[in-house]
Amino acid sequence: MANTASALKRVRQTATRTARNRAAKSRLKTARKAALSAIAGDDAAAAQTELRTAVSVASRAAKSNIIHKNAVSRLQSRLAKAANAKAAAVKA
């Protein structure tokens, strides 16, 4: 265990940041799952809403360096591709 005041403060800071990062990552996973299930469903409006939410949450996670910006870009691209494929299939 830490002995100095500065080391104890670093322990507190790490615990706070870990909790914040874990919550943000969980929020991202939940938004991704919600978007994928909405895309798989029949309601196009709900799919667009969930897609927009997932993209927003992912962008915020990248801005905070919780996940890498390229990983966010890849996630957004895959979600948009799935949504567009579903929309094209519904129209056809």
C-alpha positions as CSV (number, residue, x, y, z in Angstrom):
1,M,0.0,0.0,0.0
2,A,1.1,3.6,-0.7
3,N,2.9,5.4,2.1
4,T,3.2,9.0,1.0
5,A,0.5,11.5,0.7
6,S,1.1,11.9,-3.0
7,A,1.0,8.1,-3.6
8,L,-2.3,7.9,-1.6
9,K,-3.7,10.7,-3.8
10,R,-2.7,8.8,-6.9
11,V,-4.5,5.7,-5.7
12,R,-7.7,7.8,-5.2
13,Q,-7.3,9.4,-8.6
14,T,-6.8,6.0,-10.3
15,A,-9.9,4.6,-8.6
16,T,-12.0,7.5,-9.8
17,R,-10.7,7.3,-13.3
18,T,-11.1,3.6,-13.5
19,A,-14.7,3.9,-12.4
20,R,-15.4,6.6,-15.0
21,N,-13.7,4.7,-17.8
22,R,-15.5,1.5,-16.9
23,A,-18.8,3.3,-16.9
24,A,-18.1,4.9,-20.3
25,K,-17.0,1.6,-21.8
26,S,-20.1,-0.1,-20.5
27,R,-22.3,2.7,-21.9
28,L,-20.6,2.2,-25.3
29,K,-21.2,-1.5,-25.3
30,T,-24.9,-1.0,-24.3
31,A,-25.4,1.5,-27.1
32,R,-23.8,-0.8,-29.6
33,K,-26.0,-3.7,-28.6
34,A,-29.1,-1.5,-28.7
35,A,-28.2,-0.2,-32.2
36,L,-27.6,-3.7,-33.5
37,S,-30.9,-5.1,-32.1
38,A,-32.8,-2.0,-33.5
39,I,-31.2,-2.6,-36.9
40,A,-32.2,-6.2,-36.8
41,G,-35.8,-5.2,-35.9
42,D,-38.5,-3.9,-38.2
43,D,-38.7,-0.2,-37.1
44,A,-36.5,1.9,-39.3
45,A,-37.0,5.1,-37.2
46,A,-35.9,3.3,-34.0
47,A,-32.9,1.9,-35.8
48,Q,-31.8,5.4,-37.0
49,T,-32.3,6.8,-33.4
50,E,-30.3,4.0,-31.9
51,L,-27.6,4.4,-34.5
52,R,-27.3,8.1,-33.9
53,T,-27.1,7.4,-30.1
54,A,-24.4,4.8,-30.6
55,V,-22.3,7.0,-32.8
56,S,-22.5,9.9,-30.3
57,V,-21.5,7.7,-27.4
58,A,-18.7,6.2,-29.4
59,S,-17.4,9.6,-30.4
60,R,-17.4,10.8,-26.7
61,A,-15.5,7.6,-25.7
62,A,-12.8,8.4,-28.4
63,K,-12.6,12.0,-27.3
64,S,-11.7,10.8,-23.8
65,N,-9.2,8.3,-25.1
66,I,-11.3,5.5,-23.5
67,I,-11.0,3.6,-26.8
68,H,-8.9,4.3,-29.8
69,K,-10.2,6.7,-32.4
70,N,-9.7,4.2,-35.2
71,A,-11.7,1.6,-33.2
72,V,-14.5,4.1,-32.9
73,S,-14.3,4.9,-36.6
74,R,-14.5,1.2,-37.4
75,L,-17.5,0.7,-35.1
76,Q,-19.4,3.6,-36.6
77,S,-18.7,2.4,-40.1
78,R,-19.9,-1.1,-39.4
79,L,-23.1,0.1,-37.7
80,A,-23.8,2.5,-40.6
81,K,-23.1,-0.2,-43.1
82,A,-25.5,-2.6,-41.3
83,A,-28.2,0.1,-41.1
84,N,-27.8,0.9,-44.8
85,A,-28.0,-2.7,-45.8
86,K,-31.1,-3.2,-43.7
87,A,-32.7,-0.1,-45.3
88,A,-31.8,-1.3,-48.8
89,A,-33.3,-4.7,-48.1
90,V,-36.5,-3.2,-46.8
91,K,-36.9,-1.0,-49.9
92,A,-36.2,-3.9,-52.3
